[in-house]
Amino acid sequence: MAAIGTVFQPDEVKLMRSVLDEATIILPKAERTSDMKVKFASRILAAAANGERDPNKLRIAALLGEENERPDLLSSISRFHETQSS
């Protein structure tokens, strides 16, 4: 969870929103729920509150979380990066 009192600049909010959208697209359609988006947003905010600004690292934080509960998504993340660089 984001630290109390953390303030983000408009460009940082835009970055986090973009990362949230990209992370959600990676999920299978059946898993794109409001609850999952809230979980992703919380993870992105926590990572950003700790100073992370790299979109790839924020996306990974959203998808995997600290506890790495979804190691099966690693291949999806890799495929996503490949399509983005093409």
C-alpha positions in Angstrom: 0.0 0.0 0.0 1.2 3.5 -0.8 2.7 5.4 2.1 0.4 7.9 3.8 1.2 11.4 2.5 2.7 10.3 -0.8 2.0 12.8 -3.5 2.3 11.9 -7.2 2.7 14.4 -10.0 0.3 14.4 -12.9 2.8 12.7 -15.2 3.4 10.0 -12.6 -0.4 9.4 -12.3 -0.6 9.1 -16.1 2.3 6.6 -16.1 0.6 4.5 -13.4 -2.7 4.5 -15.2 -1.0 3.4 -18.4 0.8 0.6 -16.5 -2.5 -0.5 -14.9 -4.2 -0.7 -18.3 -1.3 -2.6 -19.8 -1.1 -5.0 -16.9 -4.8 -5.7 -17.1 -4.6 -6.4 -20.9 -2.1 -9.2 -20.2 -4.6 -11.1 -18.1 -6.9 -13.6 -19.6 -10.3 -11.9 -20.2 -12.1 -13.9 -17.5 -9.6 -12.5 -14.9 -10.1 -8.8 -15.8 -12.3 -8.0 -12.9 -12.7 -4.9 -10.8 -11.2 -6.7 -7.8 -8.1 -7.6 -9.9 -7.7 -4.0 -11.1 -7.9 -2.8 -7.5 -5.2 -5.3 -6.5 -3.0 -4.2 -9.4 -3.6 -0.5 -8.7 -2.6 -1.1 -5.0 0.6 -2.9 -6.0 1.5 -0.1 -8.5 0.9 2.6 -5.9 3.0 0.7 -3.4 5.9 0.3 -5.8 5.6 4.0 -6.9 5.5 5.1 -3.3 8.8 3.3 -2.9 10.3 5.3 -5.8 9.8 3.0 -8.7 9.1 4.7 -12.0 10.2 2.1 -14.6 7.0 1.1 -16.4 8.2 -2.5 -16.8 9.0 -2.9 -13.1 5.7 -1.3 -12.2 3.9 -3.7 -14.5 5.7 -6.7 -13.0 4.9 -5.5 -9.5 1.2 -5.3 -10.5 1.1 -8.7 -12.1 3.3 -10.7 -9.6 3.0 -8.7 -6.4 5.7 -9.1 -3.7 4.6 -12.7 -3.0 5.0 -13.8 -6.6 1.6 -15.5 -6.5 1.3 -15.7 -10.3 4.6 -17.1 -11.7 2.5 -18.4 -14.6 2.2 -14.9 -15.8 6.0 -14.6 -16.5 5.6 -16.0 -20.0 2.7 -13.6 -20.7 4.8 -10.6 -19.5 7.6 -11.8 -21.8 5.3 -12.1 -24.8 3.8 -8.6 -24.0 7.3 -7.0 -24.0 8.1 -8.7 -27.3 5.0 -7.3 -29.0 5.7 -3.8 -27.6 9.3 -3.8 -29.0 8.2 -5.0 -32.5 
